Each structure stands twice: as structure tokens, then as C-alpha cells.
Amino acid sequence: MKRHHPLILLLPFVLILSACGPSVTEIPMVPVTPASVSPPPASPSPTPAPRSLTVCLGEEPTTLYAYGDLNAAARSVLSALYDGPMDISDYEYEAVILQKIPRLEDGDAQISQVTVGAGDRVVASGGEVVTLDTGVRIRPSGCRSDSCAITYDGSSRIEMDQMVVTFTLLEGLKWSDGEPLTAQDSIYSFDLASNDATPGNKFLIERTQTYEAADEITTQWWGLPGYIDPEYYANFWMPLPQHEWNAFSPAQLLEVDVSTRAPLGWGPYIVQSWKPGEDIRLIKNLNYFRAEGGLPKFDELTFLFMTDAVVAMTAFINGECDILDPSINLDGQVPLLRQMEKEKQARLLTAQTDTMEWLAFGIRPASYDDGFRAAGLNPDRPDLFGDVRVRKAVAYCLDRQRVVDTVLFGLSRVPDSYLSYNHPIHNGNLQTYEYNPVAGRDILEQVGWVDHDNNPATPRQALGVTRVPNGTPLVLNYYTTWATQRRQVVEILTASLAECGIGLSVVYETASDLYAQGPAGPLFGRQFDLAQYAIGVSTLEPQCNWFATDQIPSASNNWVGVNISGYSDAEYDQACESARQALPNEPEYTSHQRAQEYFAFELPSIPLYMRLRVAATRYDLCGFTLDPSSQYTLAAIEAFDYGPDCR
């Protein structure tokens, strides 16, 4: 797909295989003489019972329209209807219905020089799409940073860089109805995605000059001059069936059954039925391009909807589910599943995801935007975190390892960056902050947060702390949601911070209130001391810009941006921007390493843990793995198999 309470008793686990007996045909006896006796005719071979696989989902899909509001369950079902067009494995793109992934070194991706002038649409040096006019800052050909950008004079013809990428489909691809799948179906998909009625991020579309079909199996993407995309090789829009959907408008496709409940695909299975609140049943696609290789392994595929994890576990134990999909909240079932795996009754699969749980510092609250006011009628909140030493002290006083060991059963790691340890661009030489309350207390003393009553159980008080009135207690408001896992985390962190003389005043919000737009929302309105939240992306590119100055939500940008800490540092911004403007094979791409070093030293936020993805299968099922880099956990469903011959 294109990027843009455990059971107390262990019940017997019984595998139930569906089977039906062969039909028997009676042959009438015919009298014959002994001399003419001949062997009786062979009985016809019985028709083998259809092989079936059942996947239990934690929710009903919201829609099966690729450009609709997809939930995790929908992505699992879509993996059975479409195969690719690209898959992601171990942080690498793999071609599925494309002949290969385009690369600059292979020539099917290029950076060309193009001449532009006044009135042309280009990407300016700051990354925004503009119409070229007097005073616009642009990067001429070969320039990758603001240091070499020029100011356009309004009349000259200037050469800029433009990316052109060619994608070639496999030959002979068909839709499940037998119609040819062509490059034009990808162009149709691009047009749908571009339409205002179609939801979704338009960032890439806005930076696309042309997306066209060169022939029946070839598409070309032309970026706007000045747009250098590190993930250029993924700029292929998944084909959608123009021949069947062309009668519907983009707005109608968000609602009609032909796209939302039974979309035509090219993948291993076809939707046969959808019973709301119960199941979706699929059958094998006979026109699947990998059918000659014996795929998919099953004739029938059923997705059952089970919103309660305990109910799903009971069904799994009773043999009603072959697979428990990660869309089921199985975190609380890990101890039981571990025991079942030990007894060879199930297989437990876990993986870290690229969705990270964060503890943000309110370094620069929104009230600081018009200047810090230490006194007066409307004084600002004391400057609790402007001194990086305080942020580091808090980091040392957080027992994040206990969180991982207790809440996540030791199945994750404490991060040291905004990137997972598994990411190929992760910097393995970063400053880390293991739980060390002695070090944390020492730093706080140095800054001026003193144990005024020689009682470590009470919060410290300020004595000579810059921009903090003397006597201010070190009690921090802590915003997060009511989610069970987060309340468990808060309990652990409250205890560990207390060891350093840091008190918490916890404010639990609903998710909608916590994430509400600023200025009212505490996160995006930057109205907190500490805030626990999660953020993740569907791209493989490192998101250093999460902490860039231009991502601070404020009144001036309508409270849009993810840098809720309000952290701002010119050197960090420069390192991040250099990395984001470079391609993976260019020297400046290593600036991602430098940006992580700044992050680890400055600590604008503290990464708590990577969220887990948990699944389970019958013990004899093979072909299923969990990949931390992919959002589509059932991407290889066509190869899933079970039984004695499973390898």
C-alpha cells in the first residue's frame, strides 16, 4: 500500500480442522459370465475439501476503500485483496507487482536540470510550493541547502533540479474479474487521490508536476523543480480499477459498496460476503498472478470480528481462530500466550512498532510566545525546563526500564532517539540516560532544586533557580489519557520521580481532549509541564522535524505542528534540514546521525518506549512474521499455511 485481563486458567487447546466426507456413487451390478469378468471400474476420486483459514480481528473494518479512513483491521483485510504494489520488510521496499524498485544508480530514477522562470510552480528553499516570483528563495541546480539558495530577481531563467522516476509493472497482471491491470489504473488512482473530495495527505501530490503513463505497463513521476524526495522510489500510486469505478465520482467512492465493501483487487483473495458485526468471507482469486506457484494456500479465508480480547482468546483456544490479528489488544494476554507456546499450543509473535510513546517537556509554553513575564498581572509559568540540566535530571529519575519490563513484559527496549534501534539510520553512539536517581538528585542540587526539609519524600524547592521564584515546589503537572497502559506507566514513573524529590500532579484526559487543537488542547496548545503521548508515521524516513522550530504549534500557524515542547535550536534545525534535503546515497544524508546526537544531548522530549504489536497463531502455522517497519501485518497472507507439510 502506498505510504502516505488475562484468563486465569489455561484451557485445553484443540485444533479443529474442517472436513467433509467424500460423496459415494453407487454402480449397479450387471450379471456376467465368469469368462467375461473384468476388474470393476475405479471409483471417482473424491473432491478434496476446501482448505480454509480463519483470522480473528479486534474490530470491524471501517471501510475497504484504499483512500478511506482505514483502521488496523481494514489494512489486514486489504492485504488479502491486494498484493503490494510494494511491500516493506526490514525497513526496505520490495517490489511486488513492479519489476523492480527504481534507483538513481540504475537509471530508472534521475535528477535532471530544468529551466524555470517567472510564473512556474516550484518548491522554494523552505520546502513550500510557490509560484516563482520576485523575492522567492530557491535552490538552483546542484544546491541542497539554504547556504547556496538565491533570491529570484523576477525575470531570469534559472536551472533547478527535478526528479523523474520510472515504474514498470509486471506483464500480464489482471484484476480478479480477468480484466488487464495497466499503468492507466495507477494514473486513475493518482487522480482520485488528488481530488478534493478524497481524504488524505496531499503533500506529495502538491509536489508532483506530472504523473503519467508512458505505455501499458510504465508510469513516470515528475516532481516539481526544487523538490528532492529521499523516498522517490515509493512514488507509485497503487492501481485501482478504472474500468469498474469510473462511473462513480470520488465522493461517491467513499460510500458505495463497490469500493467500500467488495473492492476489485489483484491479490490472492476476493470478497464473497460481509456480514456486519460478524465476519467477512473471501475466496481464492483464480486470476492471481502468483496462482501458478500454488498461492494462495487456502481456498477460503474468513475474518471474524471480536472486539473483546478475552472473547478472542477463548475462541482461539477453542480452535475457532487460526490467527489472532494484532488489531486485537493482546498485551494483557502475553503471559497466557507464553504458557501456551511453551506447551506447543500456540505461537506468540511480538514486534516493536515505529509508534513511540513520549514524555514531552513543556520547555516553552505558549504563554512565552509574547515574551517571558516573571511578574505582573499575568505572570508566566516558571521556567522549569529551559535549563537542559533539569531535563537530563528528569531523564535519570525515570525508571523506563521498569516500564518496559513490567508493562511490556520485557518485549521492547528503552529508546535513545526518535528512531527505533532497528532502523538502519539509527545512531548507535548516543548519550543515554539509564535510571540513576543519585545522578538525578545531584544535578537538581546543582541547578538549585534543594531538599529544603531533608525529607526525600517531599518535593524539592527552588533556591536560586533561574527564572523560578524561590520556594517553588518541584511538582509537575502531567497530562495523559485514561488508557490502562498509560495509567500503569504513570504509577511507575510517579514512584521513580519521587526518589528524586519530584512530585507529579496527574491530569487524565480523554484522547479527544488531550489531542484537541490549540490553543484549547493541552498538547497542541502547549499548556503542560509534562505530557505523555504517542506519535508514529507511515514513512521510513527519520522524522527529525518532529523537534524542528518550524513545527512548534502556535497562533501564527493555526496551532499546526508536532513540536509540542516548543524546543528550538538553530544547530539542530540545520542538521535536520540538511539530512531531509539529501538523498540516501549523498554525503549530507549522514546529517541524520548528527541530528540524533543533538536530540540526545538536548532532550526536548524523552522517548519512553516503542509500542508493541502482538499476534498469535496456531502452533503449526507458518509463513507469518511481524515486521516492525510495516503497517500491513498480514502482507504475506498468500503464503500462510498450516499442517504437517508446513515449512
NURO-316292 format. One record per residue (C-alpha): x, y, z; residue in one letter; residue number from 0. Coordinates in steps of 0.25 Angstrom, whole numbers, always signed. Example, Ala and Ser with C-alpha at 12.3 -4.5 7.8 and 13.67 -1.06 7.14 Angstrom:
REM NURO-316292
   east  north     up  residu  num
    +49    -18    +31       A    0
    +55     -4    +29       S    1
REM end
This chain:
REM NURO-316292
   east  north     up  residu  num
     +0     +0     +0       M    0
     +5    +14     -3       K    1
    +11    +21     +9       R    2
     +5    +34    +11       H    3
    -29    -38   +127       H    4
    -22    -50   +124       P    5
    -30    -63   +126       L    6
    -27    -69   +139       I    7
    -28    -84   +135       L    8
    -21    -90   +123       L    9
    -32    -97   +115       L   10
    -29   -109   +106       P   11
    -25   -104    +92       F   12
    -32   -112    +82       V   13
    -29   -111    +67       L   14
    -41   -113    +59       I   15
    -40   -116    +44       L   16
    -52   -115    +35       S   17
    -54   -127    +26       A   18
    -65   -133    +19       C   19
    -67   -147    +15       G   20
    -66   -151     +0       P   21
    -78   -154     -8       S   22
    -81   -168    -12       V   23
    -86   -172    -25       T   24
    -93   -186    -26       E   25
    -91   -194    -38       I   26
   -102   -204    -42       P   27
    -98   -219    -43       M   28
    -98   -225    -57       V   29
    -99   -241    -58       P   30
    -87   -246    -66       V   31
    -82   -260    -69       T   32
    -69   -264    -62       P   33
    -61   -263    -75       A   34
    -64   -249    -77       S   35
    -61   -244    -63       V   36
    -53   -232    -63       S   37
    -48   -222    -51       P   38
    -58   -213    -46       P   39
    -57   -199    -51       P   40
    -49   -190    -41       A   41
    -57   -181    -32       S   42
    -56   -166    -36       P   43
    -46   -158    -27       S   44
    -54   -150    -16       P   45
    -53   -135    -18       T   46
    -44   -130     -7       P   47
    -50   -122     +4       A   48
    -47   -107     +2       P   49
    -35   -102    +11       R   50
    -39    -91    +20       S   51
    -32    -81    +29       L   52
    -39    -72    +40       T   53
    -33    -59    +45       V   54
    -39    -52    +57       C   55
    -39    -37    +56       L   56
    -40    -28    +68       G   57
    -50    -19    +61       E   58
    -59    -18    +49       E   59
    -52    -11    +37       P   60
    -57     +3    +35       T   61
    -56     +2    +20       T   62
    -49     -6     +9       L   63
    -47     +7     +1       Y   64
    -32     +9     +0       A   65
    -34    +24     +1       Y   66
    -44    +23    +12       G   67
    -42    +24    +27       D   68
    -35    +11    +29       L   69
    -33     +5    +43       N   70
    -24     -7    +46       A   71
    -34    -17    +43       A   72
    -36    -11    +29       A   73
    -22    -12    +26       R   74
    -21    -27    +30       S   75
    -33    -30    +20       V   76
    -27    -21     +9       L   77
    -15    -30    +10       S   78
    -23    -41     +4       A   79
    -29    -33     -7       L   80
    -17    -26    -12       Y   81
     -2    -31    -12       D   82
     +7    -19    -12       G   83
     +9    -12    -20       P   84
    +21    -11    -11       M   85
    +24    -17     +2       D   86
    +32    -12    +13       I   87
    +42    -22    +20       S   88
    +53    -19    +30       D   89
    +52     -4    +26       Y   90
    +54     -7    +11       E   91
    +43     -6     +0       Y   92
    +41    -19     -8       E   93
    +35    -19    -22       A   94
    +22    -28    -23       V   95
    +15    -24    -36       I   96
    +26    -16    -41       L   97
    +38    -21    -48       Q   98
    +48    -14    -38       K   99
    +49     -3    -29       I  100
    +55     +9    -36       P  101
    +68    +14    -32       R  102
    +77    +26    -36       L  103
    +89    +17    -38       E  104
    +81     +8    -48       D  105
    +76    +20    -57       G  106
    +61    +18    -55       D  107
    +61    +30    -45       A  108
    +68    +42    -49       Q  109
    +71    +57    -45       I  110
    +70    +65    -57       S  111
    +73    +80    -59       Q  112
    +61    +88    -64       V  113
    +59   +103    -67       T  114
    +49   +111    -60       V  115
    +44   +125    -60       G  116
    +34   +135    -54       A  117
    +20   +128    -52       G  118
    +25   +114    -51       D  119
    +21   +105    -40       R  120
    +34   +101    -32       V  121
    +38    +97    -18       V  122
    +44   +108    -11       A  123
    +57   +107     -2       S  124
    +48   +106    +11       G  125
    +40    +94     +5       G  126
    +27   +101     +1       E  127
    +21   +100    -12       V  128
    +21   +114    -19       V  129
    +19   +121    -32       T  130
    +32   +127    -36       L  131
    +33   +142    -34       D  132
    +42   +153    -29       T  133
    +48   +151    -16       G  134
    +45   +136    -15       V  135
    +57   +128     -9       R  136
    +60   +116    -18       I  137
    +71   +106    -19       R  138
    +78   +106    -33       P  139
    +82    +93    -39       S  140
    +92    +85    -30       G  141
    +89    +93    -18       C  142
    +84    +85     -5       R  143
    +83    +95     +6       S  144
    +79   +109     +9       D  145
    +94   +114     +9       S  146
    +94   +113     -6       C  147
    +80   +117     -9       A  148
    +78   +130    -17       I  149
    +67   +141    -17       T  150
    +59   +141    -30       Y  151
    +60   +154    -38       D  152
    +46   +153    -45       G  153
    +51   +151    -59       S  154
    +63   +142    -61       S  155
    +62   +128    -66       R  156
    +68   +119    -55       I  157
    +72   +104    -55       E  158
    +67    +96    -44       M  159
    +67    +81    -41       D  160
    +55    +72    -44       Q  161
    +54    +57    -40       M  162
    +48    +47    -51       V  163
    +45    +33    -46       V  164
    +40    +22    -55       T  165
    +32    +10    -50       F  166
    +30     -3    -59       T  167
    +19    -13    -55       L  168
    +20    -28    -57       L  169
    +14    -32    -70       E  170
     +1    -40    -71       G  171
     -5    -35    -58       L  172
    -20    -36    -57       K  173
    -31    -31    -48       W  174
    -39    -42    -41       S  175
    -50    -41    -51       D  176
    -40    -44    -62       G  177
    -38    -30    -68       E  178
    -24    -25    -71       P  179
    -17    -17    -60       L  180
    -10     -6    -66       T  181
     -2     +7    -64       A  182
    -14    +15    -66       Q  183
    -20     +9    -54       D  184
     -9    +15    -46       S  185
    -12    +29    -52       I  186
    -26    +27    -49       Y  187
    -23    +25    -35       S  188
    -14    +37    -34       F  189
    -25    +45    -40       D  190
    -34    +40    -29       L  191
    -24    +43    -18       A  192
    -23    +57    -24       S  193
    -37    +60    -23       N  194
    -42    +70    -12       D  195
    -53    +60     -8       A  196
    -43    +49     -5       T  197
    -37    +50     +9       P  198
    -23    +48    +11       G  199
    -10    +56    +12       N  200
     -7    +64     -1       K  201
     +7    +67     +2       F  202
    +13    +58     -9       L  203
     +2    +61    -19       I  204
     +5    +76    -17       E  205
    +19    +74    -21       R  206
    +16    +66    -33       T  207
    +17    +73    -46       Q  208
    +13    +61    -55       T  209
     +9    +46    -53       Y  210
     +6    +39    -66       E  211
     +6    +26    -73       A  212
    +17    +24    -83       A  213
    +11    +11    -88       D  214
     +3     +0    -84       E  215
    +12     -4    -72       I  216
    +20     +8    -70       T  217
    +17    +21    -61       T  218
    +26    +33    -59       Q  219
    +26    +42    -47       W  220
    +31    +56    -49       W  221
    +34    +65    -37       G  222
    +33    +80    -36       L  223
    +46    +87    -39       P  224
    +53    +88    -26       G  225
    +47    +76    -19       Y  226
    +57    +66    -15       I  227
    +50    +54     -9       D  228
    +58    +43     -1       P  229
    +47    +33     -3       E  230
    +45    +36    -18       Y  231
    +45    +21    -21       Y  232
    +32    +19    -14       A  233
    +24    +30    -22       N  234
    +15    +20    -29       F  235
     +0    +20    -27       W  236
     -6     +7    -25       M  237
    -15     +3    -37       P  238
    -30     +4    -35       L  239
    -40     -2    -45       P  240
    -43     +9    -54       Q  241
    -52     +0    -63       H  242
    -61     -3    -51       E  243
    -61    +10    -43       W  244
    -61    +21    -54       N  245
    -76    +22    -53       A  246
    -75    +28    -39       F  247
    -69    +41    -34       S  248
    -58    +42    -24       P  249
    -68    +46    -13       A  250
    -77    +34    -17       Q  251
    -66    +24    -16       L  252
    -65    +28     -1       L  253
    -79    +21     +1       E  254
    -83    +11    -10       V  255
    -81     -3     -7       D  256
    -73     -6    -20       V  257
    -62     +1    -14       S  258
    -64     +1     +1       T  259
    -69    -14     +4       R  260
    -65    -22     -8       A  261
    -54    -15    -16       P  262
    -48    -21    -28       L  263
    -33    -25    -26       G  264
    -22    -33    -32       W  265
    -18    -40    -19       G  266
    -19    -55    -14       P  267
    -34    -54    -10       Y  268
    -47    -48    -14       I  269
    -58    -43     -4       V  270
    -70    -53     -5       Q  271
    -79    -47     +7       S  272
    -79    -37    +18       W  273
    -88    -39    +30       K  274
    -88    -26    +38       P  275
    -83    -29    +52       G  276
    -80    -43    +49       E  277
    -70    -46    +38       D  278
    -64    -44    +24       I  279
    -63    -57    +16       R  280
    -53    -58     +4       L  281
    -50    -68     -7       I  282
    -38    -71    -15       K  283
    -35    -61    -27       N  284
    -33    -71    -39       L  285
    -27    -59    -47       N  286
    -16    -56    -36       Y  287
     -3    -54    -43       F  288
     +4    -64    -34       R  289
     -6    -75    -35       A  290
     +3    -84    -43       E  291
    +13    -84    -31       G  292
     +2    -91    -23       G  293
     -3    -78    -16       L  294
    -11    -75     -8       P  295
    -10    -87     +0       K  296
    -25    -87     +4       F  297
    -38    -87     -3       D  298
    -46    -79     +7       E  299
    -42    -68    +16       L  300
    -51    -63    +28       T  301
    -49    -51    +36       F  302
    -57    -51    +49       L  303
    -59    -38    +57       F  304
    -56    -40    +72       M  305
    -55    -27    +80       T  306
    -52    -33    +93       D  307
    -38    -39    +95       A  308
    -43    -49   +105       V  309
    -54    -54    +96       V  310
    -44    -55    +85       A  311
    -35    -63    +93       M  312
    -46    -73    +97       T  313
    -49    -74    +82       A  314
    -34    -76    +79       F  315
    -33    -87    +90       I  316
    -46    -94    +85       N  317
    -40    -94    +71       G  318
    -49    -84    +64       E  319
    -37    -75    +61       C  320
    -25    -79    +54       D  321
    -19    -65    +55       I  322
    -21    -54    +65       L  323
    -18    -42    +58       D  324
    -10    -30    +64       P  325
    -23    -22    +63       S  326
    -27    -29    +76       I  327
    -22    -23    +88       N  328
    -14    -35    +93       L  329
     -4    -28   +102       D  330
    -11    -33   +114       G  331
    -11    -48   +109       Q  332
     +4    -49   +107       V  333
     +6    -57   +120       P  334
     -5    -67   +115       L  335
     +1    -68   +101       L  336
    +15    -70   +106       R  337
    +10    -82   +114       Q  338
     +2    -88   +102       M  339
    +14    -86    +93       E  340
    +23    -94   +104       K  341
    +12   -105   +103       E  342
    +12   -105    +88       K  343
     -2   -100    +87       Q  344
     +1    -87    +80       A  345
    +11    -78    +75       R  346
    +13    -64    +81       L  347
    +18    -53    +71       L  348
    +23    -39    +76       T  349
    +30    -27    +70       A  350
    +33    -13    +73       Q  351
    +25     -3    +65       T  352
    +30    +10    +60       D  353
    +19    +17    +68       T  354
    +27    +23    +80       M  355
    +21    +27    +94       E  356
    +27    +40    +98       W  357
    +28    +49   +111       L  358
    +29    +63   +106       A  359
    +35    +74   +114       F  360
    +28    +88   +113       G  361
    +40    +95   +110       I  362
    +34   +107   +104       R  363
    +19   +108   +108       P  364
    +10   +116    +98       A  365
    +10   +127   +109       S  366
    +24   +130   +106       Y  367
    +21   +134    +91       D  368
    +20   +148    +94       D  369
    +32   +148   +103       G  370
    +34   +143   +117       F  371
    +27   +151   +128       R  372
    +33   +148   +142       A  373
    +24   +157   +149       A  374
    +12   +166   +147       G  375
     -3   +164   +146       L  376
     -1   +151   +137       N  377
    +12   +145   +140       P  378
    +16   +133   +132       D  379
    +18   +119   +138       R  380
    +32   +118   +144       P  381
    +43   +114   +134       D  382
    +44    +99   +139       L  383
    +51    +93   +127       F  384
    +59   +104   +120       G  385
    +72    +98   +126       D  386
    +75    +86   +119       V  387
    +81    +80   +132       R  388
    +67    +79   +138       V  389
    +62    +71   +126       R  390
    +74    +62   +128       K  391
    +72    +60   +143       A  392
    +57    +56   +140       V  393
    +62    +46   +130       A  394
    +71    +40   +140       Y  395
    +60    +39   +150       C  396
    +50    +32   +141       L  397
    +51    +17   +142       D  398
    +47    +14   +128       R  399
    +53     +0   +128       Q  400
    +43     -4   +139       R  401
    +32     +1   +130       V  402
    +37     -8   +119       V  403
    +40    -20   +128       D  404
    +26    -18   +135       T  405
    +16    -12   +125       V  406
    +22    -18   +113       L  407
    +27    -31   +119       F  408
    +41    -29   +114       G  409
    +38    -29   +100       L  410
    +42    -15    +96       S  411
    +54     -7    +98       R  412
    +56     +7   +104       V  413
    +59    +16    +92       P  414
    +70    +26    +92       D  415
    +65    +34    +80       S  416
    +53    +37    +71       Y  417
    +57    +25    +63       L  418
    +56    +10    +67       S  419
    +68     +2    +69       Y  420
    +64     -6    +57       N  421
    +64     +6    +48       H  422
    +76     +6    +38       P  423
    +79    +21    +41       I  424
    +79    +19    +56       H  425
    +91    +25    +62       N  426
    +97    +15    +72       G  427
   +106    +24    +79       N  428
    +97    +33    +86       L  429
    +97    +39   +100       Q  430
    +87    +30   +109       T  431
    +80    +32   +122       Y  432
    +79    +20   +130       E  433
    +71    +20   +143       Y  434
    +80    +27   +153       N  435
    +73    +35   +164       P  436
    +86    +38   +170       V  437
    +91    +45   +158       A  438
    +78    +52   +156       G  439
    +78    +57   +170       R  440
    +92    +63   +169       D  441
    +88    +70   +156       I  442
    +76    +76   +163       L  443
    +84    +81   +175       E  444
    +94    +88   +165       Q  445
    +83    +95   +158       V  446
    +77   +100   +171       G  447
    +65    +90   +174       W  448
    +68    +87   +188       V  449
    +63    +77   +198       D  450
    +59    +88   +208       H  451
    +54    +79   +219       D  452
    +64    +67   +218       N  453
    +52    +59   +215       N  454
    +53    +52   +201       P  455
    +38    +48   +202       A  456
    +34    +63   +200       T  457
    +37    +70   +187       P  458
    +49    +79   +185       R  459
    +48    +94   +185       Q  460
    +55   +105   +177       A  461
    +66   +113   +183       L  462
    +73   +122   +173       G  463
    +68   +115   +160       V  464
    +68   +124   +148       T  465
    +54   +129   +145       R  466
    +48   +121   +156       V  467
    +43   +128   +169       P  468
    +50   +123   +182       N  469
    +41   +113   +189       G  470
    +34   +108   +177       T  471
    +32    +93   +179       P  472
    +36    +83   +169       L  473
    +22    +78   +166       V  474
    +20    +76   +151       L  475
     +6    +75   +144       N  476
     +6    +62   +136       Y  477
     -4    +61   +125       Y  478
     -8    +48   +118       T  479
    -20    +39   +115       T  480
    -29    +29   +123       W  481
    -23    +17   +115       A  482
    -20     +5   +124       T  483
     -5     +4   +119       Q  484
     -3    +19   +122       R  485
     -8    +18   +136       R  486
     +1     +7   +139       Q  487
    +13    +15   +133       V  488
     +9    +27   +142       V  489
     +9    +19   +154       E  490
    +23    +14   +152       I  491
    +28    +28   +148       L  492
    +22    +35   +159       T  493
    +29    +25   +169       A  494
    +43    +27   +162       S  495
    +42    +42   +161       L  496
    +38    +43   +176       A  497
    +52    +36   +178       E  498
    +58    +49   +173       C  499
    +49    +59   +180       G  500
    +40    +61   +168       I  501
    +25    +61   +170       G  502
    +14    +59   +160       L  503
     +0    +65   +159       S  504
     -6    +55   +148       V  505
    -17    +60   +139       V  506
    -24    +49   +132       Y  507
    -32    +54   +119       E  508
    -40    +47   +108       T  509
    -32    +45    +96       A  510
    -40    +55    +88       S  511
    -38    +66    +99       D  512
    -23    +63   +100       L  513
    -21    +64    +85       Y  514
    -30    +75    +83       A  515
    -25    +87    +74       Q  516
    -19    +98    +81       G  517
    -20   +108    +88       P  518
    -30   +100    +96       A  519
    -24    +86    +95       G  520
    -13    +84   +106       P  521
     -3    +77    +96       L  522
     -4    +86    +83       F  523
     -8    +98    +92       G  524
     +6    +96    +99       R  525
     +0    +97   +113       Q  526
     +7    +86   +121       F  527
    +19    +83   +129       D  528
    +20    +68   +125       L  529
    +11    +61   +115       A  530
    +11    +46   +111       Q  531
     +6    +44    +97       Y  532
     +9    +35    +85       A  533
    +13    +38    +71       I  534
    +16    +30    +59       G  535
    +18    +31    +44       V  536
    +16    +22    +31       S  537
    +29    +26    +25       T  538
    +43    +20    +27       L  539
    +49    +34    +26       E  540
    +55    +39    +40       P  541
    +46    +49    +46       Q  542
    +56    +59    +52       C  543
    +46    +70    +48       N  544
    +37    +66    +60       W  545
    +46    +75    +68       F  546
    +49    +86    +58       A  547
    +46   +100    +61       T  548
    +36   +102    +49       D  549
    +28    +90    +55       Q  550
    +24    +98    +68       I  551
     +9    +99    +68       P  552
     +5   +114    +71       S  553
     -5   +124    +68       A  554
     +3   +129    +56       S  555
     +2   +115    +49       N  556
    -12   +112    +54       N  557
     -6   +102    +64       W  558
     -1    +93    +54       V  559
    +11    +85    +57       G  560
    +17    +73    +65       V  561
    +28    +80    +73       N  562
    +19    +82    +85       I  563
    +31    +84    +95       S  564
    +34    +97    +88       G  565
    +48    +93    +87       Y  566
    +56   +102    +77       S  567
    +71   +101    +74       D  568
    +78   +106    +61       A  569
    +88    +95    +60       E  570
    +78    +84    +62       Y  571
    +70    +91    +51       D  572
    +81    +92    +42       Q  573
    +85    +77    +43       A  574
    +71    +72    +42       C  575
    +69    +81    +29       E  576
    +82    +76    +23       S  577
    +78    +62    +25       A  578
    +64    +64    +19       R  579
    +69    +70     +7       Q  580
    +79    +59     +4       A  581
    +77    +46     -3       L  582
    +81    +33     +3       P  583
    +93    +32     -6       N  584
    +98    +46     -3       E  585
   +108    +50     +8       P  586
    +99    +60    +14       E  587
    +89    +49    +17       Y  588
    +98    +45    +29       T  589
    +93    +58    +36       S  590
    +83    +49    +41       H  591
    +93    +44    +51       Q  592
    +97    +58    +55       R  593
    +82    +62    +57       A  594
    +81    +50    +67       Q  595
    +93    +54    +74       E  596
    +87    +68    +77       Y  597
    +74    +61    +81       F  598
    +81    +52    +91       A  599
    +88    +64    +97       F  600
    +77    +74    +97       E  601
    +66    +64   +101       L  602
    +54    +73    +96       P  603
    +45    +60   +100       S  604
    +48    +47   +106       I  605
    +45    +34    +98       P  606
    +38    +25   +107       L  607
    +36    +12    +99       Y  608
    +33     +7    +86       M  609
    +19     +1    +85       R  610
    +17    -14    +83       L  611
    +10    -21    +73       R  612
     +5    -35    +78       V  613
     -1    -46    +70       A  614
     -3    -61    +72       A  615
     -5    -73    +63       T  616
     -8    -88    +64       R  617
     +5    -95    +67       Y  618
     +6   -102    +53       D  619
     +4    -89    +45       L  620
    +16    -84    +36       C  621
    +19    -72    +27       G  622
    +14    -61    +37       F  623
    +24    -52    +43       T  624
    +23    -38    +49       L  625
    +31    -27    +43       D  626
    +33    -14    +51       P  627
    +35     -6    +39       S  628
    +21    -10    +32       S  629
     +7     -5    +35       Q  630
     +2    -17    +28       Y  631
     +4    -29    +37       T  632
     -3    -39    +28       L  633
     +5    -34    +16       A  634
     +9    -49    +13       A  635
     -4    -55    +15       I  636
     -4    -62     +2       E  637
     +8    -71     +7       A  638
     +2    -74    +21       F  639
     +0    -89    +22       D  640
     -2   -100    +33       Y  641
     -1   -115    +35       G  642
     +9   -125    +35       P  643
    +15   -120    +21       D  644
    +16   -106    +26       C  645
    +30   -101    +25       R  646
REM end
